[in-house]
């Protein structure tokens, strides 16, 4: 049996709601074989991040070599990478192995508000990883950090997405779920824009939504869908995972990534 493959390069969430764990659940439910390269271990749950222990650059490189030299990933999702040294390794390996269908979720702050990226790493990420990306998926706060502008409405979203796309020569999916546009997302690609309408789902359990969306997009790119099709399919998937209304933990709980298994 042949199956498409996808690789997640991200941090581990021991509570299973975000990071590597969310990515692998999402990729599996979106029909690809999921692999992982861990950038950091985190001690976290639905109430917050307690500790972060980074992978060493040498071990990160060994993980990447082990994957690319054996099971080629048809798509790569990059999530939490908190230090410039790790970014150097990832960029070098992606170029060496000529990785394709790269989706970057610039994870800067967790859902609970904890900082997940060192300030000097942001410049490295934008300078070395963004230009390699097929798609970058910032939320509103991340886009404000990347552009230095405030975003209050759809016009601001279009301006910010265009600025990021022009600066780093990549497509941008600017997510509108942070109190802007009622969960409508904006795709800016090759100087064209498309809005993806979304309905705001009354569910406070949103731990790992960014990880889930970017991984679903990567999985669909791996299967050969166009960028627009992949975004649309990912939006549909994440709406289903949110609408299932899973309720776990004492804080912002996780999504039900395998919600389709519970349908009658």
Helices and strands as residue ranges (DSSP letters): E 5-13, H 19-29, E 33-45, E 48-54, H 57-68, E 75-78, H 84-96, E 102-104, H 119-124, I 125-129, G 130-132, E 135-136, H 140-147, H 154-168, E 171-174, G 181-183, E 185-189, E 192-196, H 209-222, H 227-243, G 259-262
